[in-house]
Amino acid sequence: MTRDEGRGRVVLVTGGASGIGFATASLLARRGWRVVIGDLDAGRTAGAAAEIGASSIAFDVADEHATEAAMERIEAAHGPVEALFANAGVIQPGSNPEELSMSEFDRVIAVNLRGVYLSCVTAGKRMARRGRGGIVITGSVTASRAAPLHAYAPSKAAAVHMAACLAVEWGRSGVRVNAISPGYVATPPVRAAIERGLRDPQLLRDAAPLGRLVEPEEIGAGVAFLLSDDASAITGINLPVDAGWLAGATMTTYGGMRPAR
Ligand SMILES: NC(=O)c1ccc[n+]([C@@H]2O[C@H](COP(=O)([O-])OP(=O)(O)OC[C@H]3O[C@@H](n4cnc5c(N)ncnc54)[C@H](O)[C@@H]3O)[C@@H](O)[C@H]2O)c1
């Protein structure tokens, strides 16, 4: 049975031309949302949108003027944006802090923290005025466990905390804000890191109790739930979708993951 959770309402998915954003946009479109994909490159964004019957708009989430202009154009063309998946983000190779350049640090913070905040405020202030809306921010399991990703992991911890701060701000205005924290998902940047020898896929699988990576659609299912009426009393939370990675993080102390029975 096809679920019509969206009921034709407009959802903006930032970073929707690839990976988790694209899989989520596709799922939301199938569930009756009117999807607008926002991403950097106009041609690539339009191509992704065309594949799933969505609309597209190219803008840089780290640019406040571009983000405000994009929101105005979306609402003029499609009507009120009732949901936002603030997902655009950049990942970072592991490095020592001694070797991490400040330009790389600033680039990660500009997209993953500044850009997420701008997307949320630009959409959220409109939702709050209208008295309804839903926002999901993409966090990461590295928001709550240490990693040698000295800009990325703190940027994600801040993004997860932002969901709680904005949920408190806009709760009385009918806007729910939550975070979703993916475990390891084989999206293009993660696949590229594996191919370059920077990530060992076996280690990623071994660290998860379910013994596997997470599929992009599984993040999409979590986002669809958080935006749906089924989650009408859920706001300010962080939902890990991680094949158990966070729960399993202590198991090296106990001789590794427990075997299948
Ligand atoms: N893949 C994983 O294992 C994993 C795990 C945890 C969290 N995440 C997070 O999930 C989100 C999506 O990552 P992904 O793995 O699907 O990567 P991806 O590279 O496949 O998709 C990210 C998209 O964001 C877009 N983007 C980047 N900077 C932008 C900007 N300034 N403005 C607009 N769009 C921009 C990119 O063009 C790209 O299309 C990111 O926030 C990432 O940090 C990914």
The ligand as a Gaussian input file, in Angstrom:
#p B3LYP/6-31G(d) Opt

LIG

0 1
 N       27.646000       8.675000       4.207000
 C       27.779000       8.510000       5.495000
 O       28.289000       7.473000       5.977000
 C       27.323000       9.580000       6.453000
 C       27.341000       9.293000       7.831000
 C       26.891000      10.266000       8.726000
 C       26.439000      11.482000       8.252000
 N       26.446000      11.745000       6.905000
 C       25.939000      13.047000       6.476000
 O       24.920000      12.853000       5.545000
 C       24.821000      13.997000       4.697000
 C       24.822000      13.557000       3.246000
 O       26.070000      12.929000       2.997000
 P       26.249000      11.862000       1.830000
 O       27.116000      10.793000       2.387000
 O       24.948000      11.538000       1.217000
 O       27.173000      12.710000       0.848000
 P       27.002000      13.148000      -0.706000
 O       28.263000      13.835000      -1.048000
 O       26.585000      11.959000      -1.508000
 O       25.814000      14.188000      -0.657000
 C       25.985000      15.472000      -0.106000
 C       25.367000      16.488000      -1.059000
 O       25.456000      17.780000      -0.427000
 C       25.787000      18.708000      -1.435000
 N       26.423000      19.898000      -0.855000
 C       27.651000      19.978000      -0.305000
 N       27.903000      21.238000       0.052000
 C       26.810000      21.980000      -0.273000
 C       26.478000      23.346000      -0.157000
 N       27.351000      24.222000       0.357000
 N       25.253000      23.756000      -0.595000
 C       24.377000      22.877000      -1.129000
 N       24.642000      21.562000      -1.275000
 C       25.854000      21.123000      -0.847000
 C       26.746000      17.968000      -2.350000
 O       26.833000      18.596000      -3.629000
 C       26.108000      16.582000      -2.389000
 O       25.230000      16.436000      -3.479000
 C       25.984000      14.896000       5.078000
 O       25.527000      15.890000       5.985000
 C       26.934000      13.948000       5.771000
 O       27.784000      14.584000       6.681000
 C       26.880000      10.835000       5.999000

